[in-house]
Amino acid sequence: MQKIYAHAAAALDGVLFDGMLIAAGGFGLCGIPELLIAAIKEAGTKDITVASNNAGVDDFGLGVLLATRQIRKMISSYVGENAEFMRQYLAGELELEFNPQGTLAERMRAGGAGIPGFYTRTGVGTVIAEGKEHKDFDGQTYILERGIVADLSIVKAWKADPSGNLVFRKTARNFNPAAATCGRICVAEVEEIVPLGSLDADGIHLPGIYVHRLIQGQHEKRIENRTTRAA
């Protein structure tokens, strides 16, 4: 099965549709599938629900899709650095489902593992628990969280081979493996595609069985904050 595509638009051809659920990797500005996000913008897909730890910033990451009003709902943990996100949410233009970070990661992992739901103590007694099933185990109250199964996963890795085996670089690993597994279709963008057999089997972070399509491209290296002082 040929997994390598010439560019992001080709890799997403026939996959996108209005109203879909997308799981996106990344944490802050690290490990963001920026080329795939740009292709989704160009495709004009709308009414998207995105499950992602955060919503990027105003001109990068998922912030690009917020600016064009293509995202209808975010399932996220942290959204504090995106002014347009804040404006849309406070104006009632954007739906938001808050998840504790560990809960969101586990929801993605569970969806990828075929687990429909799990119980957790995280969020009990807060707004996170509202409307969710409660159950007691050994004298402790837990809430039921559902696994996430997305129509599409978009992730960013460091290296891949033609079979789609992925290696992530340092903290860019973050949510990417969990997001990749929970999509019915997973498209990955990488910095380098290496020959089959050249990756150390013990060093592969995500087996190629989870990756359906693959592109290689140049990526912007951003940092969260830059602090400077006079010399």
C-alpha positions in Angstrom: 0.0 0.0 0.0 1.5 3.3 -1.1 1.3 5.8 1.8 3.5 8.6 0.6 1.8 11.6 -1.1 3.3 14.5 -2.9 1.8 17.2 -0.7 -0.8 17.9 2.0 -3.7 18.6 -0.3 -3.1 15.3 -2.1 -2.9 13.4 1.3 -6.3 14.9 2.4 -8.0 14.3 -0.9 -11.3 12.5 -0.4 -11.0 12.6 3.3 -12.4 16.0 4.3 -16.1 16.8 4.8 -18.1 19.4 6.6 -19.0 18.6 10.2 -16.2 16.1 10.7 -14.3 15.4 13.9 -10.5 15.8 13.7 -8.0 14.8 16.3 -4.9 17.0 16.1 -1.5 16.4 17.7 0.7 19.0 19.2 1.2 20.7 22.5 1.6 24.5 22.7 3.5 25.2 19.4 5.5 22.0 19.5 4.6 19.1 17.1 1.9 21.0 15.3 0.8 19.5 11.9 1.0 22.9 10.3 1.1 21.7 6.6 -2.1 19.7 7.0 -3.8 22.5 8.9 -3.0 24.8 6.0 -4.4 22.3 3.5 -7.6 22.1 5.5 -7.9 25.9 5.4 -7.4 25.9 1.6 -10.0 23.1 1.2 -12.6 25.3 3.0 -13.9 22.4 5.1 -16.3 23.9 7.7 -18.2 23.2 10.9 -15.3 21.1 12.2 -15.0 19.8 15.7 -11.3 19.5 16.7 -10.0 17.5 19.6 -6.6 19.0 20.5 -4.7 19.9 23.7 -4.8 23.6 22.7 -5.9 25.9 19.9 -2.6 27.3 18.7 -2.1 31.0 18.6 -3.7 33.7 16.4 -1.6 33.1 13.3 -0.3 29.6 13.7 -1.5 26.1 14.3 -5.3 25.7 14.8 -5.5 29.4 15.2 -5.4 29.5 11.3 -8.7 27.6 11.1 -10.3 29.7 13.9 -9.4 32.9 12.0 -11.3 31.5 8.9 -14.3 30.4 11.1 -13.9 26.8 9.9 -14.0 25.3 13.5 -17.4 25.0 15.2 -16.3 23.3 18.4 -13.0 22.6 20.3 -12.4 19.7 22.7 -9.4 21.1 24.5 -7.4 21.5 27.7 -5.7 24.9 27.3 -6.8 27.8 25.2 -5.2 30.7 26.9 -2.9 32.1 24.2 -5.4 32.7 21.4 -7.2 36.0 21.3 -9.5 35.1 18.5 -10.5 31.9 20.3 -11.4 34.0 23.3 -13.4 36.4 21.3 -15.4 33.7 19.5 -16.0 31.8 22.7 -17.1 34.8 24.7 -19.4 35.9 21.9 -21.1 32.5 21.7 -19.7 31.8 18.3 -17.6 28.8 19.2 -18.5 25.7 21.3 -15.9 24.5 23.8 -15.7 21.2 25.7 -13.0 21.5 28.4 -11.1 18.4 29.3 -8.3 18.0 31.9 -5.1 17.3 30.0 -4.7 13.7 31.2 -8.3 13.0 30.6 -8.1 14.2 27.0 -5.0 12.1 26.3 -6.7 9.0 27.8 -9.8 9.7 25.8 -7.7 9.6 22.6 -5.8 6.6 23.7 -9.0 4.7 24.7 -10.6 5.5 21.3 -7.6 4.1 19.5 -7.5 1.0 21.7 -11.2 0.2 21.1 -12.2 1.2 24.6 -15.6 3.1 24.6 -15.2 4.7 27.9 -13.4 4.8 31.3 -13.9 6.0 34.8 -11.7 8.7 36.4 -11.7 10.8 39.6 -10.4 13.8 37.7 -13.1 16.5 37.5 -15.4 15.1 40.1 -17.2 17.9 41.9 -16.4 20.4 39.1 -18.1 21.7 36.0 -16.2 18.9 34.1 -18.5 16.3 35.8 -21.8 18.0 34.9 -24.1 15.7 32.9 -21.7 12.7 33.1 -22.4 9.4 34.7 -21.1 9.0 38.3 -20.2 5.7 39.9 -18.6 4.8 43.2 -15.7 2.4 43.5 -14.2 1.5 46.9 -15.8 4.5 48.5 -14.6 6.9 45.9 -16.7 8.7 43.2 -15.7 8.5 39.6 -17.1 10.0 36.4 -17.4 8.3 33.0 -15.5 9.7 30.1 -16.0 8.5 26.6 -13.2 7.5 24.3 -12.7 9.7 21.2 -12.9 8.1 17.8 -12.2 10.8 15.2 -13.0 10.9 11.4 -9.4 12.0 10.8 -6.2 12.3 12.8 -3.5 14.8 11.7 -0.1 14.5 13.4 3.5 15.7 12.9 6.6 13.6 13.4 10.3 13.9 12.9 11.1 10.8 10.8 9.1 8.1 9.0 9.8 5.2 6.7 7.6 4.3 3.7 5.5 2.0 5.8 4.5 4.9 8.0 6.5 4.0 11.1 7.0 7.2 13.0 9.7 8.7 15.3 8.9 11.9 17.2 11.6 14.3 18.3 11.7 15.0 22.0 8.6 16.9 23.3 7.0 16.9 19.9 5.9 13.4 20.8 3.3 15.0 23.2 -0.3 14.2 22.1 0.7 13.0 18.6 0.8 9.2 19.2 -2.5 9.2 21.0 -4.1 11.5 18.5 -2.8 9.3 15.6 -4.3 6.1 17.0 -7.9 7.4 17.5 -8.6 8.5 13.9 -10.3 6.3 11.4 -7.8 7.7 8.9 -4.4 9.1 10.1 -2.4 11.5 8.0 1.1 12.3 9.2 3.5 15.0 8.1 7.2 14.5 8.8 10.5 16.3 8.3 12.3 13.3 6.7 11.3 10.0 5.1 14.1 7.5 5.4 14.5 4.1 3.6 12.6 1.1 4.8 14.6 -0.8 7.4 16.8 2.2 8.4 14.8 3.0 11.6 15.7 1.1 14.8 12.7 -1.1 15.6 13.1 -0.3 19.3 13.1 3.4 18.6 9.8 3.6 16.7 7.3 5.6 18.7 4.2 4.8 16.5 3.9 1.7 14.3 3.0 2.3 10.7 -0.3 0.3 11.0 -1.8 3.4 12.5 -0.7 5.7 9.7 -2.6 5.7 6.4 -1.1 8.6 4.5 2.2 10.4 4.8 3.8 13.7 3.5 7.3 15.2 3.9 7.7 19.0 4.1 9.5 22.0 5.6 8.3 23.1 9.0 8.5 26.3 11.0 10.3 26.1 14.3 8.5 28.3 16.8 9.0 28.8 20.5 6.2 29.7 22.9 7.8 32.9 24.3 10.9 34.9 23.6 12.3 36.9 26.5 15.1 39.4 25.7 17.1 42.0 27.7 19.5 44.7 26.9 23.1 43.5 26.7 
